[in-house]
Amino acid sequence: MNIPSAKDAEQGLISSFLISPKEVGRLCAENGIHKDHFHFPAHQIIFDHLFCMWGSDSLIDFIVLTTRLSDYGELDKAGGAAFVTSLFTLIPTASLAEEYISILQEKRLLRQIIFICNEYAHRSREEQHQVSHILSEIQGRIAALGSGGSTRIPTMKENILAAVDVLEGRVSSNGSVVMTGLNALDSDAGPLERGNLLVIGGQTKAGKSMLATQIALNIAMSKKPVLYISLEMNEQELTLRLLSILARVDVRKVKEWNEFEHGRFAAAQNTLLGVPFHIATRKFKLSEVVAISQQYASKPQGLGAIVFDYAQIAEGKIGAERRQQEVAEISRTCKRIAGSLDVLFILLTQLNDEGRSRESRDIENDCNMMLEVGHNKETGERGVKVVLARSAPSGHRLKLRIIPEHTRVEDAPEMTFEPEERKPKAKFRNFHKD
């Protein structure tokens, strides 16, 4: 039987991967390419190892690949050292990698169609009394291939089992709940779970990135790896912020530190060395955010959370002339990343004077929880309130203290708030006005 496949395209993509690992690895991650897109077993093995090496930031060349295949006992299955070496010199450039990816996607789709049709051809012979049922099922399976997902509706039994798994996960140490390390958030507004999109909003310099960094560090300190993607701060700035949080020192006044503060700062450096906190900073396009998220999630230890700072300065695919749609696209993509990678995704957003996300309200619609960080410049008061959440009313203020000089946020159970109804609306808005 003539099975749809493209041997040259499969070898071409592997060759491209060896020539330009970073670029082609990113393209494969963006397009969801995995070993099942390859028909030939040797190609499946080689690509699987290449993608794992890319995900762990390992050096990639044909010598390292050959050694890895040998160490895993799969060199002969992959065609031997001579075959692996030949792939490295198969094509002169990696410029056709996207074309190879497109061909592999088409051939895999055809193989899936054949598999489904063969399955239902057999059932059509064996279950001739189930005509309408078989027709309905095959229509759904084929439609799902075109949409990239499944259209099957789970049974109530499956729903119950899944719901019980969620509850069990909430009490398990490695379950679905992600503890932020801030009791006011975890207990009063949470819980937050893997797959959730947490939005933290605020006006310029309100302190939203301070809250996000504190949450991210707390999660990483619990040994759940965190990826922090910043379009505003560079690696040094963000690292200093982490050290400031841990040491409880003002890094802007280093000349005034006493011996005790210098000691705390040294201890903080040792602590941070053992924390799985990954920092990526530059002007990322949205496709690169997807790729780098998938790259770090594919590492053996996985990811517990991703922070993206922030929505309004990311570059989508639509263009500045339709900025509202572009920000909406960014929000939806972050939501999809959270679900597909099973991580807590924390998205920062700029708010306008009315407390709504600038340029797009879709961010509020996409999130599982939204917090607003406010700053009154006249009094210096800063605080956090709930905008949207399942377990807390809108407008609920969290007992969290923001300490700007240490870029730190911590629980403040002793805090008391004047009842909301007693305050003029204008006064509450002033609290959040930058």
Legacy VTK file of the C-alpha trace (Angstrom):
# vtk DataFile Version 3.0
C-alpha trace
ASCII
DATASET POLYDATA
POINTS 434 float
0.000 0.000 0.000
1.240 3.446 -0.917
1.393 5.250 2.443
1.600 9.069 2.192
5.116 10.116 3.137
7.922 12.363 1.957
11.313 10.849 2.698
13.255 13.738 1.192
11.267 16.341 3.178
11.777 14.393 6.416
15.519 14.222 5.821
15.524 17.848 4.704
13.944 19.013 7.970
16.389 16.982 10.059
19.284 18.358 8.016
17.936 21.894 8.505
17.709 21.234 12.249
21.378 20.211 12.340
22.454 23.263 10.330
20.389 25.897 12.205
19.278 24.323 15.508
17.883 27.445 17.194
15.851 28.716 14.267
14.523 25.366 13.078
13.842 24.172 16.632
11.728 27.277 17.166
9.849 26.673 13.897
9.133 23.066 14.888
7.897 24.155 18.313
5.670 26.862 16.850
4.119 24.400 14.399
3.718 21.581 16.909
6.024 19.223 14.996
6.832 15.968 16.803
8.096 12.538 15.868
4.688 11.338 14.617
4.990 13.798 11.731
7.750 11.528 10.400
6.799 8.264 8.711
10.180 6.530 8.712
11.241 5.094 12.132
14.882 6.193 11.797
13.772 9.767 11.172
11.388 9.617 14.144
14.216 8.572 16.453
16.644 11.216 15.201
14.118 14.057 15.341
12.952 13.064 18.832
16.519 13.301 20.140
17.172 16.573 18.309
14.072 18.179 19.760
14.963 17.029 23.281
18.468 18.464 22.851
16.994 21.763 21.612
14.622 21.894 24.572
17.496 21.497 27.034
19.714 24.089 25.276
22.296 21.403 24.473
24.964 21.824 21.812
23.671 20.303 18.571
25.911 18.885 15.843
26.212 15.505 14.172
28.984 14.310 16.520
27.016 15.116 19.691
23.880 13.622 18.138
25.663 10.434 17.125
27.147 10.070 20.619
23.724 10.600 22.228
22.087 8.017 19.959
24.839 5.542 20.820
24.477 6.229 24.558
20.734 5.566 24.326
21.320 2.360 22.348
19.460 3.716 19.308
22.249 4.483 16.840
21.671 1.344 14.739
17.901 1.939 14.729
18.592 5.464 13.449
20.560 4.151 10.456
24.065 4.191 11.937
26.728 6.867 12.250
27.281 7.178 8.502
23.604 7.911 7.877
23.441 10.542 10.644
26.567 12.205 9.251
25.097 12.255 5.743
22.070 14.190 7.008
24.315 17.032 8.096
25.519 17.578 4.527
22.239 16.827 2.762
21.304 20.458 2.042
23.501 23.596 2.038
21.082 25.864 3.964
18.061 25.615 6.263
16.020 28.165 4.318
13.461 25.598 3.165
12.631 24.333 6.670
9.153 25.897 6.644
8.383 24.193 3.329
9.510 20.834 4.731
7.311 21.368 7.785
4.311 22.082 5.573
4.900 18.898 3.580
5.218 16.788 6.743
1.986 18.225 8.141
0.111 17.397 4.930
1.448 13.829 4.749
0.621 13.170 8.406
-2.920 14.464 7.859
-3.351 12.071 4.930
-2.080 9.155 7.041
-4.575 10.054 9.763
-7.423 10.140 7.238
-6.426 6.699 5.930
-6.248 5.308 9.475
-9.705 6.618 10.358
-11.258 5.413 7.098
-9.742 1.944 7.530
-11.060 1.765 11.080
-14.587 2.673 10.032
-14.460 0.478 6.934
-13.925 -2.469 9.273
-16.708 -1.312 11.593
-19.047 -0.812 8.655
-18.677 -4.527 7.864
-18.953 -5.697 11.469
-21.613 -3.297 12.819
-24.086 -2.987 9.976
-26.950 -2.237 12.398
-25.177 0.956 13.603
-25.335 3.002 10.396
-26.288 6.395 11.873
-23.914 5.962 14.813
-20.937 5.075 12.581
-21.709 7.925 10.194
-21.899 10.417 13.054
-18.623 9.215 14.554
-16.602 9.289 11.330
-17.910 12.755 10.480
-16.763 13.978 13.881
-13.330 12.345 13.581
-12.680 13.810 10.128
-13.972 17.241 11.202
-11.637 17.138 14.192
-8.648 16.614 11.885
-9.517 19.801 10.028
-9.926 21.824 13.208
-6.804 20.446 14.856
-8.749 19.165 17.846
-11.349 16.680 18.991
-15.075 17.291 18.733
-16.027 14.293 20.871
-18.196 15.130 23.875
-17.153 13.226 27.022
-19.652 11.079 28.915
-20.925 12.046 32.363
-18.854 9.250 33.893
-15.736 10.741 32.291
-16.730 14.201 33.534
-17.159 12.915 37.095
-13.805 11.133 37.078
-12.097 14.243 35.698
-13.772 16.450 38.328
-12.651 14.116 41.133
-9.113 14.190 39.720
-9.199 17.998 39.950
-10.214 17.836 43.622
-7.556 15.251 44.412
-5.012 17.402 42.595
-5.852 20.347 44.835
-4.725 18.465 47.936
-1.768 16.717 46.332
1.728 18.187 46.659
2.228 17.772 42.913
-1.365 18.459 41.925
-2.974 21.111 39.773
-3.000 23.951 42.310
-0.143 26.458 42.075
0.508 28.170 45.400
1.723 31.744 44.958
3.213 31.968 48.437
0.883 34.882 49.275
-1.845 33.679 51.619
-4.080 36.644 50.845
-4.110 35.566 47.213
-4.145 31.791 47.661
-6.879 31.763 50.303
-8.944 34.897 49.724
-9.046 34.935 45.924
-7.650 31.583 44.752
-6.846 28.856 44.245
-4.949 29.312 41.020
-4.268 26.197 38.994
-2.142 24.972 36.143
-3.784 25.994 32.901
-5.061 29.256 34.395
-4.386 32.731 33.026
-3.727 35.256 35.802
-3.774 38.868 34.637
-2.114 41.559 36.742
-3.037 45.085 35.652
-2.052 48.550 36.688
-1.051 51.928 35.395
2.571 52.832 34.688
4.862 52.280 37.710
1.955 51.101 39.876
3.822 47.978 40.967
2.305 45.228 38.805
5.719 43.789 37.890
6.699 43.808 41.582
3.701 41.617 42.368
4.374 39.346 39.381
8.054 38.962 40.284
7.219 38.157 43.908
4.717 35.471 42.858
7.160 34.027 40.324
9.977 33.887 42.861
7.728 32.244 45.460
6.726 29.556 42.964
10.350 28.967 41.930
11.397 28.761 45.597
8.982 25.823 45.929
11.110 24.065 43.249
8.620 24.578 40.432
10.544 26.123 37.513
9.453 29.550 36.293
10.079 31.289 32.972
9.992 35.092 33.196
9.706 36.799 29.795
10.263 40.534 30.123
10.019 43.085 27.346
10.834 45.950 29.753
13.672 44.862 32.051
16.959 43.258 31.090
18.468 40.235 32.841
20.551 42.310 35.248
17.648 44.516 36.327
15.383 41.562 36.975
18.104 39.625 38.799
18.776 42.620 41.066
15.055 42.755 41.811
15.090 39.092 42.840
18.125 39.641 45.071
16.475 42.700 46.611
13.391 40.640 47.466
15.422 37.863 49.050
17.850 40.122 50.947
15.275 42.806 51.897
17.666 45.564 50.863
17.344 48.686 48.719
19.732 48.099 45.811
19.507 51.797 44.888
21.245 52.689 48.159
24.075 50.163 48.114
26.560 52.824 49.301
24.563 53.178 52.538
24.400 49.463 53.379
25.744 48.322 56.714
27.628 45.086 57.275
24.436 43.214 58.104
22.826 44.228 54.810
25.917 43.211 52.833
25.727 39.819 54.541
22.069 39.382 53.644
22.806 40.283 50.038
25.601 37.680 49.849
23.284 35.047 51.328
20.608 35.972 48.796
23.047 35.301 45.946
23.697 31.772 47.230
19.972 31.162 47.635
19.129 32.387 44.133
21.754 30.090 42.566
19.634 27.095 43.534
16.296 28.496 42.362
14.874 27.293 38.987
14.130 30.792 37.688
14.722 31.364 33.958
14.889 34.886 32.524
14.331 35.781 28.864
14.524 39.453 27.930
14.379 41.185 24.567
11.785 42.392 22.070
10.031 39.078 21.462
7.486 38.509 18.749
4.417 36.530 19.770
5.586 33.472 17.828
8.873 33.580 19.756
6.996 33.717 23.060
5.195 30.532 22.049
8.434 28.869 20.966
10.471 29.749 24.054
7.598 28.680 26.318
7.448 25.303 24.600
11.226 25.010 24.714
11.423 25.414 28.488
8.314 23.330 29.107
9.955 20.460 27.198
12.887 20.343 29.642
12.860 17.333 32.017
11.782 19.417 35.024
9.039 21.195 33.050
7.522 24.524 34.098
5.257 25.596 36.937
4.570 29.118 35.715
5.306 31.614 32.954
5.312 35.396 33.409
4.935 37.709 30.418
5.664 41.398 31.007
3.698 42.842 29.285
0.844 42.535 26.747
0.824 46.010 25.219
4.448 45.996 24.066
4.458 42.525 22.521
4.422 42.117 18.756
1.662 39.971 17.304
0.939 39.077 13.698
-1.736 41.598 12.798
0.106 44.917 12.886
-0.064 48.239 14.662
-2.882 49.538 12.457
-5.211 47.052 14.171
-3.691 47.154 17.628
-6.869 46.166 19.478
-7.100 42.904 17.548
-3.385 42.323 18.011
-3.565 42.643 21.814
-6.597 40.336 21.771
-4.533 37.827 19.795
-1.735 38.081 22.364
-4.192 37.428 25.185
-5.746 34.403 23.479
-2.305 32.996 22.720
-1.251 33.297 26.373
-4.450 31.506 27.366
-3.686 28.700 24.899
-0.107 28.394 26.173
-1.397 28.021 29.739
-3.699 25.196 28.719
-1.463 23.371 26.263
1.629 23.459 28.506
-0.342 22.964 31.755
1.229 25.950 33.498
0.036 29.006 35.375
0.471 31.879 32.928
0.807 35.367 34.444
0.174 38.169 31.961
0.825 41.812 32.858
-1.281 44.527 31.265
-1.461 48.309 31.290
-4.727 49.782 32.600
-6.353 53.055 31.620
-7.930 55.612 33.982
-11.137 53.559 34.147
-9.244 50.466 35.240
-9.683 48.639 31.913
-6.964 47.067 29.809
-5.535 49.445 27.261
-6.273 48.684 23.604
-8.321 45.518 24.239
-10.911 44.264 26.715
-10.478 40.690 25.517
-7.798 40.269 28.181
-10.462 40.436 30.894
-12.589 37.897 29.012
-9.738 35.427 28.606
-8.393 35.389 32.156
-9.327 33.130 35.070
-8.412 35.838 37.561
-7.514 39.507 37.255
-5.842 41.661 39.887
-5.299 45.415 39.828
-2.307 47.049 41.484
-2.972 50.639 42.464
-0.710 53.523 43.437
-1.717 56.877 44.885
1.237 59.197 44.267
-0.045 61.794 46.738
-0.034 59.432 49.718
2.380 56.808 48.416
-0.209 54.151 49.192
-0.134 50.991 47.095
-2.473 48.059 47.146
-4.009 45.140 45.284
-7.659 44.480 44.556
-9.545 41.705 42.799
-11.105 42.664 39.479
-12.252 39.169 38.463
-12.101 35.851 40.339
-14.228 32.810 41.069
-13.758 32.936 44.840
-13.732 36.653 45.662
-16.096 39.524 44.892
-15.062 42.181 42.409
-13.407 45.089 44.205
-12.199 42.956 47.128
-8.916 44.350 48.425
-6.230 41.845 49.354
-4.238 42.194 52.534
-0.927 42.546 50.775
1.802 45.057 51.550
3.922 46.370 48.674
7.395 47.465 49.778
8.832 49.444 46.827
12.312 49.919 48.262
12.731 46.139 48.442
10.570 45.505 45.319
8.794 43.067 47.624
5.183 42.042 48.253
4.163 40.197 51.405
1.108 39.231 53.403
-0.208 41.818 55.871
-3.000 40.079 57.843
-3.179 43.006 60.257
-4.431 45.318 57.508
-7.900 46.767 57.860
-9.916 48.492 55.170
-12.705 50.957 55.440
-15.895 49.308 54.133
-16.267 50.079 50.472
-19.757 51.516 50.748
-18.561 54.201 53.169
-16.018 55.590 50.717
-16.887 58.035 47.966
-16.309 56.416 44.585
-13.882 59.155 43.584
-11.672 58.357 46.556
-11.439 54.691 45.581
-10.535 55.604 42.030
-7.823 57.955 43.299
-6.236 55.028 45.090
-5.623 53.454 41.705
-4.758 56.600 39.836
-1.105 56.916 38.978
LINES 1 435
434 0 1 2 3 4 5 6 7 8 9 10 11 12 13 14 15 16 17 18 19 20 21 22 23 24 25 26 27 28 29 30 31 32 33 34 35 36 37 38 39 40 41 42 43 44 45 46 47 48 49 50 51 52 53 54 55 56 57 58 59 60 61 62 63 64 65 66 67 68 69 70 71 72 73 74 75 76 77 78 79 80 81 82 83 84 85 86 87 88 89 90 91 92 93 94 95 96 97 98 99 100 101 102 103 104 105 106 107 108 109 110 111 112 113 114 115 116 117 118 119 120 121 122 123 124 125 126 127 128 129 130 131 132 133 134 135 136 137 138 139 140 141 142 143 144 145 146 147 148 149 150 151 152 153 154 155 156 157 158 159 160 161 162 163 164 165 166 167 168 169 170 171 172 173 174 175 176 177 178 179 180 181 182 183 184 185 186 187 188 189 190 191 192 193 194 195 196 197 198 199 200 201 202 203 204 205 206 207 208 209 210 211 212 213 214 215 216 217 218 219 220 221 222 223 224 225 226 227 228 229 230 231 232 233 234 235 236 237 238 239 240 241 242 243 244 245 246 247 248 249 250 251 252 253 254 255 256 257 258 259 260 261 262 263 264 265 266 267 268 269 270 271 272 273 274 275 276 277 278 279 280 281 282 283 284 285 286 287 288 289 290 291 292 293 294 295 296 297 298 299 300 301 302 303 304 305 306 307 308 309 310 311 312 313 314 315 316 317 318 319 320 321 322 323 324 325 326 327 328 329 330 331 332 333 334 335 336 337 338 339 340 341 342 343 344 345 346 347 348 349 350 351 352 353 354 355 356 357 358 359 360 361 362 363 364 365 366 367 368 369 370 371 372 373 374 375 376 377 378 379 380 381 382 383 384 385 386 387 388 389 390 391 392 393 394 395 396 397 398 399 400 401 402 403 404 405 406 407 408 409 410 411 412 413 414 415 416 417 418 419 420 421 422 423 424 425 426 427 428 429 430 431 432 433
